[in-house]
């Protein structure tokens, strides 16, 4: 409703407006309304101006009624605009959506709590929901918005959704493809035809966003095989059988295949042509591969940004020869200026102290910028495990020739108090109570108090670790513990403490030394125990020193995607006490990215232990192989005593090959295929082999894993397979 009530005041000689007032505002700011008005205090009252102002206020979309009135005052007129605000939406609910989540729906609309109850906006969002549901495979979905008043000026908006049947994909076909078959192209798509196992795989249904990504993926596939002019047209979708089935047809224009005739560089002065050729993988004679070319551009750019040329650009130009179907690739290099590191600013760390973050940054203010050191900084900060989200934003300042670095962190909870339980195929049922502080007082220190109980062991432990002891790049750790463990033929009770120092040097290397002192009692020896076990009955003291060296280049300690880890350990026991022995071990892991999200991990371990000074190696220091942590699916691999009881070996050799496939977007849930081999031995090596599948889940309560392991060469009386299961924060 638009109304103007000016009365007799609007005479031929317009009076002066002395004041303007807006009445009826609640949520809308008065300044927002005033800024739309053409009528101003001190100006002449105009009927046309008031009418225009009412239309301008109404067009803001916040009001369902606007009118005006004039109040005669001494010295002029007071112009009053009277508005009635549209009610506000207090809450937006969704009802009836079973297959599509509320989170996905909320991403598709732009109306939320606090929005005005504008019917046009509400209907526009209903239509956006219909389009989104059609894209998710529900082309017959119905969406009905309903508004209900819950209090004065507050409305509840509910979108009632009837998804209808999910349309299944009957056939995916291609037209115009001659180089690659339909099956070859379909095999590279996530969108798939429906089959009887689709209820498990989740495939066979139309998701328009996924289909769009599939089209782009197929285009890249052609471009990576030399068909640089290939074009895939918009998929054609045809519904059949009353919208219960659909067919997808994708038309392809392949073009001709091109090969690389030569490589050239221009504009580069920092590196020689030979050095740049060595850095790229595209070579003359190969078919043109755009993905490989993008990697080459990244490699060349990275070479320059490591030298301080922070804004360097590399652009490949194609010089096509249609007759020979070849392409000469010329890399045009613009080096720009050398930049130094400007200010390093940290935002979002409400708990972690600035110096804890800064000491992990491999660049200092004033240094020549180095992109490799920036990546190393990100890796080091990520591996602190203090932050749920971490962004490193370089901001160049061309005037100062400086690159300011902004570190934006989102801290996560690093302390926990857990009372719970779990199960493992080694310790069976387990209960635990522990309290840990992963970032003690924001100083980056670690403190943990824990107690664990299982059918085979009981452990109490206090651990403390400071990675920068006395604000120096030296780690300090200490702990006290008590462990009681029940073996088949005997029990052990151990009380002790540890203390250690470590030093990180260069980027991936660290070394250190630890000291351990403990008292172990061997007791409750069974009647059929071997003479080796019987000879060690009673209390013995171990005083040992253990130096180590590690090289770890993995990109993430918890869930690595690439990199290597090599660790060499030595232990000498004999610094006092009854036990005298020597142990050394090597542990090497190689993680190879197979695709952008999957990886192959190859790990090998060898250990050797022997008694010294004519003393036998303590039976509880012998290597035991066969568990979820060594060779999955087997137990008690290696030497036995004269009574057939398992005693472990003085040496061990273990190999593990794991192929992991993420099942969730964040990668915290991963499918697993594995092959294990290993044994404990004294002299003769008798390797045992298993293989299987399972999953790992890095859950909030701790890692959870389930694996089915096949015994590849079972002995007589052995089971052919075993389930391996762990849950909770296991040892």
Secondary structure, DSSP 8 states (H G I E B T S, - for coil): -EEEE-GGGS-SS--BEEEEEEES-SSS-HHHHHTT-S--TTSB--HHHHHHHHHHHHTTSSEEEEEEEEEEETTEEEEEEEEEE--EEEEEEEES-SSS-HHHHHHH----TT-B--HHHHHHHHHHHHHHHHHTT-TT-EEEEEEEEEETTEEEEEEEEE-----EEEEEEEES--SS-HHHHHTT-S-----TTHHHH--SB--HHHHHHHHHHHHHHHHTTT-TT-EE---EEEEETTTTEEEEEEEEE-----EEEEEEEES--SS-HHHHHHH----TTSB--HHHHHHHHHHHHHHHHTTT-TT-EEEEEEEEETTTTEEEEEEEEE-----EEEEEEEES-SSS-HHHHHTT-S--TTSB--HHHHHHHHHHHHHTT-EEEEEEEEEEETTTTEEEEEEEEEE---EEEEEEEEEETTTEEEEEEEEEEEEETTTTEEEEEEEEEESSEEEEEEEEEESSGGGSSEEEEEEEEEEEEE-SS-EEEEEEEEEEEEEEETTTEEEEEEEEEEEEEEE---TT--HHHHTT-EEEEEEEEEEEEEEE--S-SSS-SSEEEEEEEEEEEEEEES--EEEEEEEEEEEEESSSSEEEEEEEEEEEEEE-TT----GGGSB-B-STTSSTT---BS-B-TTS-B--BSEEEEEEEEEEEE-STTSSEEEEEEEEEEEEESSS---EEEEEEEEEEEETTEEEEEEEEEETT--TT--SEEEEEE-SS--
